[in-house]
């Protein structure tokens, strides 16, 4: 089975997109965990719950969006493998 060069390039670009999204999600997750850490570090001050809540909401949003997007991209990659194959007989 041979995959055309265009489809191989498209598959490579989709993998690069997954890697870039992973880096972005990791960065935002780090920011959210840092926010929670700052809120926990300042328990004695009024309003300490604001950075904790913001960090938790950001982490849940980033995780949800990242997982749904990567799941859809993996679906596109599997469609490239399944549908667009030239057979050599």
VENBELQUI-V848830 format. One record per backbone hydrogen bond with DSSP energy under -0.5 kcal/mol. NH is the residue of the N-H (numbers start at 1). CO is the residue of the C=O. E is the energy in kcal/mol with one decimal. If there is no record, write none. Layout:
nh & co & e
NH & CO & E
NH & CO & E
This chain:
nh & co & e
2 & 86 & -3.0
4 & 84 & -0.5
8 & 4 & -2.2
9 & 5 & -2.4
10 & 6 & -2.3
11 & 7 & -2.4
12 & 8 & -2.2
13 & 9 & -2.5
14 & 10 & -2.2
15 & 11 & -2.0
16 & 12 & -2.3
17 & 13 & -2.3
18 & 14 & -2.1
19 & 15 & -2.1
20 & 16 & -2.5
21 & 17 & -2.6
22 & 18 & -2.1
23 & 19 & -2.1
24 & 20 & -2.3
25 & 21 & -2.7
26 & 22 & -2.4
27 & 23 & -2.3
28 & 24 & -2.4
29 & 25 & -2.4
30 & 26 & -2.2
31 & 27 & -2.2
32 & 28 & -2.3
33 & 29 & -2.6
34 & 30 & -2.4
35 & 31 & -2.0
36 & 32 & -2.1
37 & 33 & -2.2
38 & 34 & -2.2
39 & 35 & -2.2
40 & 36 & -2.4
41 & 37 & -2.1
42 & 38 & -1.1
43 & 40 & -0.9
45 & 42 & -1.4
48 & 45 & -1.1
50 & 47 & -1.4
52 & 48 & -0.9
53 & 49 & -2.8
54 & 50 & -2.6
55 & 51 & -2.3
56 & 52 & -2.2
57 & 53 & -2.6
58 & 54 & -2.5
59 & 55 & -2.3
60 & 56 & -2.4
61 & 57 & -2.5
62 & 58 & -2.8
63 & 59 & -2.4
64 & 60 & -2.4
65 & 61 & -2.6
66 & 62 & -2.6
67 & 63 & -2.5
68 & 64 & -2.2
69 & 65 & -2.3
70 & 66 & -2.7
71 & 67 & -2.0
72 & 68 & -1.9
73 & 69 & -2.3
74 & 70 & -2.6
75 & 71 & -1.5
76 & 72 & -1.8
77 & 73 & -2.4
78 & 74 & -2.2
79 & 75 & -1.8
80 & 76 & -1.8
81 & 77 & -1.7
82 & 78 & -2.5
83 & 79 & -2.5
84 & 79 & -0.7
84 & 80 & -0.8
85 & 83 & -0.6
86 & 2 & -2.4
87 & 85 & -0.6
89 & 87 & -0.7
